[in-house]
Structures are given as structure tokens and as C-alpha cells.
Amino acid sequence: MKKFSTMFLAAALALAIAVPAMAAPLKLVVAHNQTSLESPYQYGMVKFKQVVEKLSKGQITVDVHAGTIGTNEDELVEKLKLGAADMVVASPGFMTKIGIPEVDMFSLLYLFNGFKHWGKAVDGKPGQEFAKIINTKSNNTFRIAAYWSAGVRNYYGKKPIHAVADLKGMKIRTQMSGAAAEFWKKTGAIPTQVAWGELYQALQQGIVDCAENDYTDFALLDHHKTPNGKYTTETEHDYTTRLVLMNGKKWDSLTPEQQKWITEAVKAATAEERKVVIASLAKYKKKVIADGGVVNKIDKAPFIAIATPIQDELAKKLNLMPLLQEIRALGK
């Protein structure tokens, strides 16, 4: 009997060594700051949840938060650092506050000439270089999992613009500092700070004359129905980048199999988010026009002429001129 027990124990130990223990079930909290369930970010995050849960056969589960753990990007980024969130969508701007000024390149207007150019840049070598810079300078706190789109930004205001001179003296709600603010100042406009949640009222009451954003964002909040939001001019000055971030240290703690599942799910989510961005652009442009908004196109060459020296100046300041040239070459 004793001999049998010893043999049974030895066999059990051999089996335990031969078959590696499965990783414990993993629960991920993913978040963005948009409260609308029609946001492209939401579609992307839901796709991530569906794909990673299917690939992992339930070994990874995902909670998606649409503004429910923070509508402020700084909040979400802080939660990512502390481990209260595992993946978040954020604009690049916050990184300049934490000592990564290279990210200011994403704020350059007229850097990209279309979605195709933008995609080639962020999915190619330039995107990889930015990801390396961000991961290194943040001491592996931030790892770029993907680049998402926030659409293409246009001017909208109390009157259409047909030339740069039409912007002179116009109070425009936009960034107050950096390359974007410098661009609008050079057009003759006056950059003005208004919180996004207060912009409808500011346009309604004439606190600002105009603003700039993507069709989807401003149409969802009916900015085009205000007196100072009726006219949209398709300046297409900013093909906007958003970062899908994970905590690098958390990523390194995952098993290779978990990393593989998450990588595949992020790819699917990115394709979905970008597809929804393009579809939403057409959908909400139609809504703006149907609601009485007026849309016109413009010759962008004079605006690009203002933006190009600003691009050069920032790239030289950040020692990123070769990278800027590489991005420009991808658009030819």
C-alpha cells in the first residue's frame, strides 16, 4: 500500500511539472472620456472586449467605461498610472505636461493631408518612433497599444470663411498654447479658452464667434444649431490622433499568451474605431446640413502656407526634423 501511494504521488508530481499552470483569470478595466455610446471610442472598446474575451475563451474579461470613471483625460491617465484602469484613450497633449514635449508634433496643423496619410504615418516608422520615445521617457509607465483617430477638425462659426482674412478678429475656441494656438493667431483669429461642456452656451450667447472640431463631436452636441455655429468651413486642418495607452509595467507582468490575445484584440478594435470615425464623418455632416447648417469648402493652400513654418520651427526645437520630413514624404 505504501509503495502504491509513493508511486501515485510521484506520478502526480510529474504531471504537475509537465503541464504548466494556467494563468489566473484576468479582468481588464478599459475607459475613455466620452459619455455618448455613439462615440467611435465606445465602438472600439466594445470590439476589444468582444474579441479578447472570445480569443481567451473567457480567461480575460473586460469592463468598458464610457466616461463613467472620468470625463477628464487627466483623471483617466492618473487611474492608468495607479492601476485603477488597464487601458485608456487619451489625447497626446497631456504628455507635454509630464516632460515628453516630442508629443507636441501631433498638435501640428496640416501635418497630414488625409486619413490615408495619417494612417501610413502612425502605423509606420514615425508611429513606432513616437511610441519608443513615450515609453522610454515615461520609464515604461505608458505603452502605446495603438493610435486611434478623433476625425478631422474643421472651422465652424457665425459666418463662413472664404479666405484667411475672414478670420481676423474672430474669437475662436481652441487650444490656448502651443502650435495650434500660434497657427490661429497668425490667421488673425483670437484663441479663446472655453470648456468643452460649456461651448454650446458660449456659441449661443456670442461669448465666442467660432470654434473648430470634428463633425461628429460638434454635431452630437448640436453646436451647429447655435447662431455662432451655423456655418462650417471645411478647413480640414487637423487629422487628430488619440493614443490607446496601457501601463507598460502591467503589460510586462502578463503572460505571452495574454499579450498575444490583447494584441490581436487591439488590432480589431483599432480597425473598428477608425471605420466608425469615417462613417460618422459622413453621417454627421448630413445631419448638420439637414438641421439647417451651411457647409462650404475652401482653398487650403494659404492656410498650409501659414502652418508649414510652424511645423519646421517645432521640429527643429525638438530635434525631430528628420521625422517631420519622413512624415511629409509619406503624404506624397
Phi and psi in degrees as GROMACS dihedral restraints (atoms count N, CA, C in turn):
[ dihedral_restraints ]
;  ai    aj    ak    al  type     phi  dphi    fc
    3     4     5     6     1   -64.1    20    10
    4     5     6     7     1   -39.5    20    10
    6     7     8     9     1   -63.9    20    10
    7     8     9    10     1   -41.3    20    10
    9    10    11    12     1   -62.7    20    10
   10    11    12    13     1   -42.4    20    10
   12    13    14    15     1   -62.8    20    10
   13    14    15    16     1   -41.4    20    10
   15    16    17    18     1   -64.4    20    10
   16    17    18    19     1   -41.2    20    10
   18    19    20    21     1   -66.3    20    10
   19    20    21    22     1   -39.5    20    10
   21    22    23    24     1   -64.3    20    10
   22    23    24    25     1   -42.3    20    10
   24    25    26    27     1   -64.6    20    10
   25    26    27    28     1   -41.3    20    10
   27    28    29    30     1   -64.2    20    10
   28    29    30    31     1   -40.3    20    10
   30    31    32    33     1   -65.8    20    10
   31    32    33    34     1   -40.3    20    10
   33    34    35    36     1   -64.8    20    10
   34    35    36    37     1   -40.9    20    10
   36    37    38    39     1   -65.7    20    10
   37    38    39    40     1   -39.7    20    10
   39    40    41    42     1   -63.4    20    10
   40    41    42    43     1   -40.0    20    10
   42    43    44    45     1   -65.7    20    10
   43    44    45    46     1   -40.4    20    10
   45    46    47    48     1   -63.9    20    10
   46    47    48    49     1   -35.9    20    10
   48    49    50    51     1   -73.4    20    10
   49    50    51    52     1   -37.6    20    10
   51    52    53    54     1   -71.0    20    10
   52    53    54    55     1   -34.4    20    10
   54    55    56    57     1  -105.9    20    10
   55    56    57    58     1   109.1    20    10
   57    58    59    60     1   -63.0    20    10
   58    59    60    61     1   145.3    20    10
   60    61    62    63     1   -67.9    20    10
   61    62    63    64     1   140.7    20    10
   63    64    65    66     1   -73.3    20    10
   64    65    66    67     1   146.4    20    10
   66    67    68    69     1   -64.9    20    10
   67    68    69    70     1   147.5    20    10
   69    70    71    72     1   -63.1    20    10
   70    71    72    73     1   149.4    20    10
   72    73    74    75     1   -54.0    20    10
   73    74    75    76     1   141.8    20    10
   75    76    77    78     1  -116.5    20    10
   76    77    78    79     1   128.2    20    10
   78    79    80    81     1  -110.5    20    10
   79    80    81    82     1   125.4    20    10
   81    82    83    84     1  -110.7    20    10
   82    83    84    85     1   138.2    20    10
   84    85    86    87     1  -106.9    20    10
   85    86    87    88     1   118.0    20    10
   87    88    89    90     1  -119.3    20    10
   88    89    90    91     1   144.4    20    10
   90    91    92    93     1  -151.0    20    10
   91    92    93    94     1   152.7    20    10
   93    94    95    96     1  -139.6    20    10
   94    95    96    97     1   172.9    20    10
   96    97    98    99     1   -99.7    20    10
   97    98    99   100     1     2.5    20    10
   99   100   101   102     1   -88.3    20    10
  100   101   102   103     1   130.2    20    10
  102   103   104   105     1   -85.6    20    10
  103   104   105   106     1   -18.5    20    10
  105   106   107   108     1   -75.8    20    10
  106   107   108   109     1   131.4    20    10
  108   109   110   111     1   -76.0    20    10
  109   110   111   112     1    -4.3    20    10
  111   112   113   114     1   -91.8    20    10
  112   113   114   115     1    -1.4    20    10
  114   115   116   117     1   -64.3    20    10
  115   116   117   118     1   138.3    20    10
  117   118   119   120     1   -55.5    20    10
  118   119   120   121     1   -32.2    20    10
  120   121   122   123     1   -59.9    20    10
  121   122   123   124     1   -41.0    20    10
  123   124   125   126     1   -64.2    20    10
  124   125   126   127     1   -43.5    20    10
  126   127   128   129     1   -60.7    20    10
  127   128   129   130     1   -41.0    20    10
  129   130   131   132     1   -64.5    20    10
  130   131   132   133     1   -44.8    20    10
  132   133   134   135     1   -66.6    20    10
  133   134   135   136     1   -38.8    20    10
  135   136   137   138     1   -65.0    20    10
  136   137   138   139     1   -39.7    20    10
  138   139   140   141     1   -62.1    20    10
  139   140   141   142     1   -41.9    20    10
  141   142   143   144     1   -57.4    20    10
  142   143   144   145     1   -48.0    20    10
  144   145   146   147     1   -58.2    20    10
  145   146   147   148     1   -48.2    20    10
  147   148   149   150     1   -60.7    20    10
  148   149   150   151     1   -46.6    20    10
  150   151   152   153     1   -72.2    20    10
  151   152   153   154     1   -45.0    20    10
  153   154   155   156     1   -68.7    20    10
  154   155   156   157     1   -35.5    20    10
  156   157   158   159     1   -68.8    20    10
  157   158   159   160     1   -35.3    20    10
  159   160   161   162     1   -70.9    20    10
  160   161   162   163     1   -47.0    20    10
  162   163   164   165     1   -62.1    20    10
  163   164   165   166     1   -38.9    20    10
  165   166   167   168     1   -86.9    20    10
  166   167   168   169     1    -2.0    20    10
  168   169   170   171     1    53.5    20    10
  169   170   171   172     1    41.8    20    10
  171   172   173   174     1    85.5    20    10
  172   173   174   175     1    -0.3    20    10
  174   175   176   177     1   -72.3    20    10
  175   176   177   178     1   -22.2    20    10
  177   178   179   180     1  -118.5    20    10
  178   179   180   181     1   128.2    20    10
  180   181   182   183     1  -118.2    20    10
  181   182   183   184     1   154.2    20    10
  183   184   185   186     1  -132.8    20    10
  184   185   186   187     1   131.8    20    10
  186   187   188   189     1  -103.5    20    10
  187   188   189   190     1   123.4    20    10
  189   190   191   192     1  -100.7    20    10
  190   191   192   193     1   128.8    20    10
  192   193   194   195     1  -118.0    20    10
  193   194   195   196     1   116.3    20    10
  195   196   197   198     1  -100.6    20    10
  196   197   198   199     1    83.5    20    10
  198   199   200   201     1    76.8    20    10
  199   200   201   202     1     2.0    20    10
  201   202   203   204     1   -84.5    20    10
  202   203   204   205     1   -13.6    20    10
  204   205   206   207     1  -117.7    20    10
  205   206   207   208     1    15.7    20    10
  207   208   209   210     1   150.1    20    10
  208   209   210   211     1   127.2    20    10
  210   211   212   213     1   -99.2    20    10
  211   212   213   214     1    -1.5    20    10
  213   214   215   216     1  -103.9    20    10
  214   215   216   217     1   127.9    20    10
  216   217   218   219     1   -61.2    20    10
  217   218   219   220     1   -35.7    20    10
  219   220   221   222     1   -59.6    20    10
  220   221   222   223     1   -37.9    20    10
  222   223   224   225     1   -61.3    20    10
  223   224   225   226     1   -47.3    20    10
  225   226   227   228     1   -63.9    20    10
  226   227   228   229     1   -42.4    20    10
  228   229   230   231     1   -63.6    20    10
  229   230   231   232     1   -39.8    20    10
  231   232   233   234     1   -63.9    20    10
  232   233   234   235     1   -40.3    20    10
  234   235   236   237     1   -64.6    20    10
  235   236   237   238     1   -35.8    20    10
  237   238   239   240     1   -64.1    20    10
  238   239   240   241     1   -44.0    20    10
  240   241   242   243     1   -61.9    20    10
  241   242   243   244     1   -38.5    20    10
  243   244   245   246     1   -85.6    20    10
  244   245   246   247     1    -8.6    20    10
  246   247   248   249     1    90.5    20    10
  247   248   249   250     1     7.0    20    10
  249   250   251   252     1   -82.7    20    10
  250   251   252   253     1   -11.1    20    10
  252   253   254   255     1  -138.8    20    10
  253   254   255   256     1   150.8    20    10
  255   256   257   258     1  -109.0    20    10
  256   257   258   259     1   -21.7    20    10
  258   259   260   261     1  -153.7    20    10
  259   260   261   262     1   131.5    20    10
  261   262   263   264     1  -136.6    20    10
  262   263   264   265     1   158.2    20    10
  264   265   266   267     1  -104.0    20    10
  265   266   267   268     1   130.4    20    10
  267   268   269   270     1  -147.3    20    10
  268   269   270   271     1   153.4    20    10
  270   271   272   273     1   -77.6    20    10
  271   272   273   274     1   154.2    20    10
  273   274   275   276     1   -65.7    20    10
  274   275   276   277     1   -22.6    20    10
  276   277   278   279     1   -54.9    20    10
  277   278   279   280     1   -35.1    20    10
  279   280   281   282     1   -62.8    20    10
  280   281   282   283     1   -23.5    20    10
  282   283   284   285     1   -71.7    20    10
  283   284   285   286     1   -23.7    20    10
  285   286   287   288     1   -66.6    20    10
  286   287   288   289     1   -26.9    20    10
  288   289   290   291     1   -73.9    20    10
  289   290   291   292     1   -21.5    20    10
  291   292   293   294     1  -107.6    20    10
  292   293   294   295     1    20.9    20    10
  294   295   296   297     1    89.1    20    10
  295   296   297   298     1    26.9    20    10
  297   298   299   300     1  -124.6    20    10
  298   299   300   301     1    71.7    20    10
  300   301   302   303     1   -66.0    20    10
  301   302   303   304     1   -18.7    20    10
  303   304   305   306     1   -57.1    20    10
  304   305   306   307     1   -26.9    20    10
  306   307   308   309     1   -66.8    20    10
  307   308   309   310     1   -16.8    20    10
  309   310   311   312     1   -57.8    20    10
  310   311   312   313     1   -20.5    20    10
  312   313   314   315     1   -56.8    20    10
  313   314   315   316     1   -33.8    20    10
  315   316   317   318     1   -68.6    20    10
  316   317   318   319     1   -16.2    20    10
  318   319   320   321     1   -89.7    20    10
  319   320   321   322     1    -2.4    20    10
  321   322   323   324     1   -69.4    20    10
  322   323   324   325     1   128.5    20    10
  324   325   326   327     1   -82.1    20    10
  325   326   327   328     1   147.3    20    10
  327   328   329   330     1    59.8    20    10
  328   329   330   331     1    28.4    20    10
  330   331   332   333     1   -72.1    20    10
  331   332   333   334     1   -32.5    20    10
  333   334   335   336     1  -119.9    20    10
  334   335   336   337     1   146.6    20    10
  336   337   338   339     1  -101.1    20    10
  337   338   339   340     1     3.1    20    10
  339   340   341   342     1   173.7    20    10
  340   341   342   343     1   173.1    20    10
  342   343   344   345     1   -63.4    20    10
  343   344   345   346     1   -35.8    20    10
  345   346   347   348     1   -63.8    20    10
  346   347   348   349     1   -45.8    20    10
  348   349   350   351     1   -61.1    20    10
  349   350   351   352     1   -46.9    20    10
  351   352   353   354     1   -56.7    20    10
  352   353   354   355     1   -47.2    20    10
  354   355   356   357     1   -62.6    20    10
  355   356   357   358     1   -40.7    20    10
  357   358   359   360     1   -63.2    20    10
  358   359   360   361     1   -34.7    20    10
  360   361   362   363     1   -74.8    20    10
  361   362   363   364     1   -51.2    20    10
  363   364   365   366     1   -73.4    20    10
  364   365   366   367     1   -29.1    20    10
  366   367   368   369     1   -87.4    20    10
  367   368   369   370     1    -9.7    20    10
  369   370   371   372     1  -103.5    20    10
  370   371   372   373     1  -153.7    20    10
  372   373   374   375     1   -59.3    20    10
  373   374   375   376     1   -42.5    20    10
  375   376   377   378     1   -58.4    20    10
  376   377   378   379     1   -43.7    20    10
  378   379   380   381     1   -62.3    20    10
  379   380   381   382     1   -39.0    20    10
  381   382   383   384     1   -65.8    20    10
  382   383   384   385     1   -38.2    20    10
  384   385   386   387     1   -67.4    20    10
  385   386   387   388     1   -41.8    20    10
  387   388   389   390     1   -63.5    20    10
  388   389   390   391     1   -40.4    20    10
  390   391   392   393     1   -61.8    20    10
  391   392   393   394     1   -40.1    20    10
  393   394   395   396     1   -65.8    20    10
  394   395   396   397     1   -43.5    20    10
  396   397   398   399     1   -60.6    20    10
  397   398   399   400     1   -47.3    20    10
  399   400   401   402     1   -64.3    20    10
  400   401   402   403     1   -43.9    20    10
  402   403   404   405     1   -65.9    20    10
  403   404   405   406     1   -42.5    20    10
  405   406   407   408     1   -68.4    20    10
  406   407   408   409     1   -48.9    20    10
  408   409   410   411     1   -70.4    20    10
  409   410   411   412     1   -21.8    20    10
  411   412   413   414     1   -93.4    20    10
  412   413   414   415     1     8.4    20    10
  414   415   416   417     1    54.9    20    10
  415   416   417   418     1    42.0    20    10
  417   418   419   420     1    69.7    20    10
  418   419   420   421     1    14.4    20    10
  420   421   422   423     1   -71.7    20    10
  421   422   423   424     1   -37.5    20    10
  423   424   425   426     1  -117.6    20    10
  424   425   426   427     1   128.7    20    10
  426   427   428   429     1  -123.5    20    10
  427   428   429   430     1   121.8    20    10
  429   430   431   432     1   -76.1    20    10
  430   431   432   433     1   116.3    20    10
  432   433   434   435     1   -85.7    20    10
  433   434   435   436     1   -31.0    20    10
  435   436   437   438     1  -168.8    20    10
  436   437   438   439     1   165.0    20    10
  438   439   440   441     1  -109.5    20    10
  439   440   441   442     1   125.1    20    10
  441   442   443   444     1  -109.7    20    10
  442   443   444   445     1   165.7    20    10
  444   445   446   447     1  -105.9    20    10
  445   446   447   448     1   144.5    20    10
  447   448   449   450     1  -113.2    20    10
  448   449   450   451     1    28.4    20    10
  450   451   452   453     1    83.1    20    10
  451   452   453   454     1  -160.9    20    10
  453   454   455   456     1  -123.4    20    10
  454   455   456   457     1   131.9    20    10
  456   457   458   459     1   -91.6    20    10
  457   458   459   460     1   140.1    20    10
  459   460   461   462     1  -127.3    20    10
  460   461   462   463     1   161.8    20    10
  462   463   464   465     1   -75.3    20    10
  463   464   465   466     1   142.1    20    10
  465   466   467   468     1  -145.6    20    10
  466   467   468   469     1   138.7    20    10
  468   469   470   471     1  -166.3    20    10
  469   470   471   472     1  -161.4    20    10
  471   472   473   474     1   -80.5    20    10
  472   473   474   475     1   -11.7    20    10
  474   475   476   477     1  -149.2    20    10
  475   476   477   478     1   155.3    20    10
  477   478   479   480     1   -73.6    20    10
  478   479   480   481     1   157.4    20    10
  480   481   482   483     1  -114.2    20    10
  481   482   483   484     1   138.0    20    10
  483   484   485   486     1  -117.5    20    10
  484   485   486   487     1   -14.0    20    10
  486   487   488   489     1  -154.4    20    10
  487   488   489   490     1   163.2    20    10
  489   490   491   492     1   -54.9    20    10
  490   491   492   493     1   -38.7    20    10
  492   493   494   495     1   -60.2    20    10
  493   494   495   496     1   -23.7    20    10
  495   496   497   498     1   -67.8    20    10
  496   497   498   499     1   -14.8    20    10
  498   499   500   501     1   -87.9    20    10
  499   500   501   502     1    -9.5    20    10
  501   502   503   504     1   -58.9    20    10
  502   503   504   505     1   125.5    20    10
  504   505   506   507     1    79.5    20    10
  505   506   507   508     1     0.0    20    10
  507   508   509   510     1   -80.2    20    10
  508   509   510   511     1   127.8    20    10
  510   511   512   513     1   -80.9    20    10
  511   512   513   514     1   112.3    20    10
  513   514   515   516     1  -112.0    20    10
  514   515   516   517     1   130.4    20    10
  516   517   518   519     1   -77.6    20    10
  517   518   519   520     1   114.4    20    10
  519   520   521   522     1  -159.9    20    10
  520   521   522   523     1  -172.2    20    10
  522   523   524   525     1   -62.7    20    10
  523   524   525   526     1   145.6    20    10
  525   526   527   528     1   -94.0    20    10
  526   527   528   529     1   -11.3    20    10
  528   529   530   531     1  -140.9    20    10
  529   530   531   532     1   167.4    20    10
  531   532   533   534     1    86.7    20    10
  532   533   534   535     1  -168.8    20    10
  534   535   536   537     1   -64.1    20    10
  535   536   537   538     1   -36.3    20    10
  537   538   539   540     1   -64.5    20    10
  538   539   540   541     1   -46.2    20    10
  540   541   542   543     1   -62.4    20    10
  541   542   543   544     1   -40.3    20    10
  543   544   545   546     1   -62.2    20    10
  544   545   546   547     1   -40.3    20    10
  546   547   548   549     1   -59.8    20    10
  547   548   549   550     1   -49.9    20    10
  549   550   551   552     1   -66.2    20    10
  550   551   552   553     1   -33.9    20    10
  552   553   554   555     1   -62.4    20    10
  553   554   555   556     1   -40.3    20    10
  555   556   557   558     1   -70.2    20    10
  556   557   558   559     1   -19.8    20    10
  558   559   560   561     1   -80.3    20    10
  559   560   561   562     1   -12.9    20    10
  561   562   563   564     1   101.2    20    10
  562   563   564   565     1    -5.1    20    10
  564   565   566   567     1   -77.7    20    10
  565   566   567   568     1   166.9    20    10
  567   568   569   570     1  -116.9    20    10
  568   569   570   571     1   102.8    20    10
  570   571   572   573     1   -58.2    20    10
  571   572   573   574     1   133.7    20    10
  573   574   575   576     1  -135.0    20    10
  574   575   576   577     1   137.4    20    10
  576   577   578   579     1   -91.4    20    10
  577   578   579   580     1   124.1    20    10
  579   580   581   582     1  -143.4    20    10
  580   581   582   583     1   131.7    20    10
  582   583   584   585     1   -61.7    20    10
  583   584   585   586     1   143.6    20    10
  585   586   587   588     1   -55.9    20    10
  586   587   588   589     1   -41.8    20    10
  588   589   590   591     1   -68.5    20    10
  589   590   591   592     1   -14.7    20    10
  591   592   593   594     1  -106.9    20    10
  592   593   594   595     1     2.5    20    10
  594   595   596   597     1   -71.4    20    10
  595   596   597   598     1   -35.9    20    10
  597   598   599   600     1   -55.0    20    10
  598   599   600   601     1   -48.5    20    10
  600   601   602   603     1   -65.0    20    10
  601   602   603   604     1   -38.4    20    10
  603   604   605   606     1   -64.6    20    10
  604   605   606   607     1   -38.6    20    10
  606   607   608   609     1   -71.8    20    10
  607   608   609   610     1   -37.7    20    10
  609   610   611   612     1   -65.6    20    10
  610   611   612   613     1   -39.1    20    10
  612   613   614   615     1   -95.5    20    10
  613   614   615   616     1    -1.2    20    10
  615   616   617   618     1    79.7    20    10
  616   617   618   619     1    17.3    20    10
  618   619   620   621     1   -66.0    20    10
  619   620   621   622     1   -35.2    20    10
  621   622   623   624     1  -123.9    20    10
  622   623   624   625     1   154.6    20    10
  624   625   626   627     1   -88.8    20    10
  625   626   627   628     1   -23.9    20    10
  627   628   629   630     1  -164.7    20    10
  628   629   630   631     1   174.8    20    10
  630   631   632   633     1  -151.6    20    10
  631   632   633   634     1  -176.3    20    10
  633   634   635   636     1  -148.4    20    10
  634   635   636   637     1   131.6    20    10
  636   637   638   639     1  -172.3    20    10
  637   638   639   640     1   180.0    20    10
  639   640   641   642     1   -77.3    20    10
  640   641   642   643     1   146.4    20    10
  642   643   644   645     1   -49.1    20    10
  643   644   645   646     1   -47.1    20    10
  645   646   647   648     1   -59.1    20    10
  646   647   648   649     1   -47.6    20    10
  648   649   650   651     1   -65.2    20    10
  649   650   651   652     1   -47.4    20    10
  651   652   653   654     1   -79.6    20    10
  652   653   654   655     1   -27.3    20    10
  654   655   656   657     1   -73.5    20    10
  655   656   657   658     1   -34.8    20    10
  657   658   659   660     1   -60.5    20    10
  658   659   660   661     1   -28.4    20    10
  660   661   662   663     1  -104.9    20    10
  661   662   663   664     1    12.0    20    10
  663   664   665   666     1    60.7    20    10
  664   665   666   667     1    29.3    20    10
  666   667   668   669     1   -60.9    20    10
  667   668   669   670     1   -32.0    20    10
  669   670   671   672     1   -70.0    20    10
  670   671   672   673     1   -11.1    20    10
  672   673   674   675     1   -90.3    20    10
  673   674   675   676     1    -2.9    20    10
  675   676   677   678     1   -88.7    20    10
  676   677   678   679     1   158.6    20    10
  678   679   680   681     1   -58.6    20    10
  679   680   681   682     1   -34.9    20    10
  681   682   683   684     1   -98.5    20    10
  682   683   684   685     1    19.0    20    10
  684   685   686   687     1  -131.6    20    10
  685   686   687   688     1     8.3    20    10
  687   688   689   690     1   -69.3    20    10
  688   689   690   691     1   -34.6    20    10
  690   691   692   693     1  -104.5    20    10
  691   692   693   694     1   120.8    20    10
  693   694   695   696     1  -107.1    20    10
  694   695   696   697     1   127.9    20    10
  696   697   698   699     1  -113.2    20    10
  697   698   699   700     1   125.2    20    10
  699   700   701   702     1   -79.9    20    10
  700   701   702   703     1    77.9    20    10
  702   703   704   705     1   -73.3    20    10
  703   704   705   706     1   -28.7    20    10
  705   706   707   708     1    47.0    20    10
  706   707   708   709     1    49.1    20    10
  708   709   710   711     1   -85.0    20    10
  709   710   711   712     1   -13.5    20    10
  711   712   713   714     1  -148.2    20    10
  712   713   714   715     1   107.3    20    10
  714   715   716   717     1   -84.6    20    10
  715   716   717   718     1   104.0    20    10
  717   718   719   720     1   -86.9    20    10
  718   719   720   721     1   135.6    20    10
  720   721   722   723     1  -102.3    20    10
  721   722   723   724     1   137.8    20    10
  723   724   725   726     1  -124.5    20    10
  724   725   726   727     1   146.1    20    10
  726   727   728   729     1  -101.6    20    10
  727   728   729   730     1   131.1    20    10
  729   730   731   732     1   -95.2    20    10
  730   731   732   733     1   112.7    20    10
  732   733   734   735     1  -111.1    20    10
  733   734   735   736     1   141.8    20    10
  735   736   737   738     1  -123.4    20    10
  736   737   738   739     1   159.1    20    10
  738   739   740   741     1   -77.4    20    10
  739   740   741   742     1   120.8    20    10
  741   742   743   744     1   -59.5    20    10
  742   743   744   745     1   -36.4    20    10
  744   745   746   747     1   -69.3    20    10
  745   746   747   748     1   -37.5    20    10
  747   748   749   750     1   -64.8    20    10
  748   749   750   751     1   -42.0    20    10
  750   751   752   753     1   -59.2    20    10
  751   752   753   754     1   -44.5    20    10
  753   754   755   756     1   -64.5    20    10
  754   755   756   757     1   -22.5    20    10
  756   757   758   759     1   -81.8    20    10
  757   758   759   760     1   -10.2    20    10
  759   760   761   762     1   -81.5    20    10
  760   761   762   763     1   157.9    20    10
  762   763   764   765     1   -75.1    20    10
  763   764   765   766     1   157.1    20    10
  765   766   767   768     1   -55.3    20    10
  766   767   768   769     1   -36.4    20    10
  768   769   770   771     1   -67.4    20    10
  769   770   771   772     1   -42.6    20    10
  771   772   773   774     1   -62.5    20    10
  772   773   774   775     1   -41.7    20    10
  774   775   776   777     1   -62.1    20    10
  775   776   777   778     1   -39.5    20    10
  777   778   779   780     1   -63.9    20    10
  778   779   780   781     1   -46.1    20    10
  780   781   782   783     1   -60.6    20    10
  781   782   783   784     1   -45.2    20    10
  783   784   785   786     1   -65.9    20    10
  784   785   786   787     1   -41.6    20    10
  786   787   788   789     1   -59.7    20    10
  787   788   789   790     1   -44.8    20    10
  789   790   791   792     1   -64.9    20    10
  790   791   792   793     1   -40.4    20    10
  792   793   794   795     1   -67.4    20    10
  793   794   795   796     1   -37.0    20    10
  795   796   797   798     1   -64.7    20    10
  796   797   798   799     1   -39.5    20    10
  798   799   800   801     1   -60.2    20    10
  799   800   801   802     1   -45.6    20    10
  801   802   803   804     1   -65.3    20    10
  802   803   804   805     1   -40.8    20    10
  804   805   806   807     1   -65.1    20    10
  805   806   807   808     1   -39.6    20    10
  807   808   809   810     1   -64.9    20    10
  808   809   810   811     1   -44.1    20    10
  810   811   812   813     1   -61.3    20    10
  811   812   813   814     1   -41.3    20    10
  813   814   815   816     1   -66.1    20    10
  814   815   816   817     1   -46.9    20    10
  816   817   818   819     1   -60.6    20    10
  817   818   819   820     1   -45.0    20    10
  819   820   821   822     1   -66.8    20    10
  820   821   822   823     1   -38.3    20    10
  822   823   824   825     1   -61.7    20    10
  823   824   825   826     1   -42.2    20    10
  825   826   827   828     1   -67.7    20    10
  826   827   828   829     1   -37.2    20    10
  828   829   830   831     1   -57.5    20    10
  829   830   831   832     1   -48.5    20    10
  831   832   833   834     1   -64.1    20    10
  832   833   834   835     1   -45.7    20    10
  834   835   836   837     1   -63.5    20    10
  835   836   837   838     1   -39.1    20    10
  837   838   839   840     1   -67.3    20    10
  838   839   840   841     1   -35.3    20    10
  840   841   842   843     1   -56.2    20    10
  841   842   843   844     1   -49.5    20    10
  843   844   845   846     1   -67.5    20    10
  844   845   846   847     1   -41.7    20    10
  846   847   848   849     1   -61.6    20    10
  847   848   849   850     1   -47.7    20    10
  849   850   851   852     1   -81.9    20    10
  850   851   852   853     1   -21.9    20    10
  852   853   854   855     1   -64.5    20    10
  853   854   855   856     1   -43.3    20    10
  855   856   857   858     1   -61.2    20    10
  856   857   858   859     1   -39.7    20    10
  858   859   860   861     1   -63.0    20    10
  859   860   861   862     1   -44.9    20    10
  861   862   863   864     1   -57.1    20    10
  862   863   864   865     1   -47.0    20    10
  864   865   866   867     1   -67.2    20    10
  865   866   867   868     1   -42.9    20    10
  867   868   869   870     1   -62.3    20    10
  868   869   870   871     1   -30.9    20    10
  870   871   872   873     1   -84.2    20    10
  871   872   873   874     1     3.0    20    10
  873   874   875   876     1   102.1    20    10
  874   875   876   877     1     1.3    20    10
  876   877   878   879     1   -69.7    20    10
  877   878   879   880     1   152.9    20    10
  879   880   881   882     1  -115.4    20    10
  880   881   882   883     1   130.5    20    10
  882   883   884   885     1  -120.0    20    10
  883   884   885   886     1   135.7    20    10
  885   886   887   888     1  -138.7    20    10
  886   887   888   889     1   155.7    20    10
  888   889   890   891     1   -98.4    20    10
  889   890   891   892     1   168.1    20    10
  891   892   893   894     1  -146.9    20    10
  892   893   894   895     1   154.8    20    10
  894   895   896   897     1   -73.4    20    10
  895   896   897   898     1   115.1    20    10
  897   898   899   900     1   -83.4    20    10
  898   899   900   901     1   -12.2    20    10
  900   901   902   903     1   -54.5    20    10
  901   902   903   904     1   -45.4    20    10
  903   904   905   906     1   -64.9    20    10
  904   905   906   907     1   -30.6    20    10
  906   907   908   909     1   -73.0    20    10
  907   908   909   910     1   -40.2    20    10
  909   910   911   912     1   -63.3    20    10
  910   911   912   913     1   -35.8    20    10
  912   913   914   915     1   -63.6    20    10
  913   914   915   916     1   -31.7    20    10
  915   916   917   918     1   -74.6    20    10
  916   917   918   919     1   -39.2    20    10
  918   919   920   921     1   -73.6    20    10
  919   920   921   922     1   -33.0    20    10
  921   922   923   924     1   -60.5    20    10
  922   923   924   925     1   -47.2    20    10
  924   925   926   927     1   -63.7    20    10
  925   926   927   928     1   -31.4    20    10
  927   928   929   930     1   -66.5    20    10
  928   929   930   931     1   -40.7    20    10
  930   931   932   933     1   -59.7    20    10
  931   932   933   934     1   -47.6    20    10
  933   934   935   936     1   -60.4    20    10
  934   935   936   937     1   -45.0    20    10
  936   937   938   939     1   -61.4    20    10
  937   938   939   940     1   -45.6    20    10
  939   940   941   942     1   -67.8    20    10
  940   941   942   943     1   -42.2    20    10
  942   943   944   945     1   -61.8    20    10
  943   944   945   946     1   -40.3    20    10
  945   946   947   948     1   -65.9    20    10
  946   947   948   949     1   -41.7    20    10
  948   949   950   951     1   -61.1    20    10
  949   950   951   952     1   -36.2    20    10
  951   952   953   954     1   -94.7    20    10
  952   953   954   955     1     4.1    20    10
  954   955   956   957     1    57.8    20    10
  955   956   957   958     1    40.5    20    10
  957   958   959   960     1  -122.4    20    10
  958   959   960   961     1    24.0    20    10
  960   961   962   963     1   -59.8    20    10
  961   962   963   964     1   -42.5    20    10
  963   964   965   966     1   -60.3    20    10
  964   965   966   967     1   -36.2    20    10
  966   967   968   969     1   -68.2    20    10
  967   968   969   970     1   -40.7    20    10
  969   970   971   972     1   -61.3    20    10
  970   971   972   973     1   -44.6    20    10
  972   973   974   975     1   -62.8    20    10
  973   974   975   976     1   -36.3    20    10
  975   976   977   978     1   -66.0    20    10
  976   977   978   979     1   -42.8    20    10
  978   979   980   981     1   -62.2    20    10
  979   980   981   982     1   -44.8    20    10
  981   982   983   984     1   -61.3    20    10
  982   983   984   985     1   -40.6    20    10
  984   985   986   987     1   -62.7    20    10
  985   986   987   988     1   -33.4    20    10
  987   988   989   990     1   -67.5    20    10
  988   989   990   991     1   -17.7    20    10
  990   991   992   993     1   -91.9    20    10
  991   992   993   994     1    -0.7    20    10
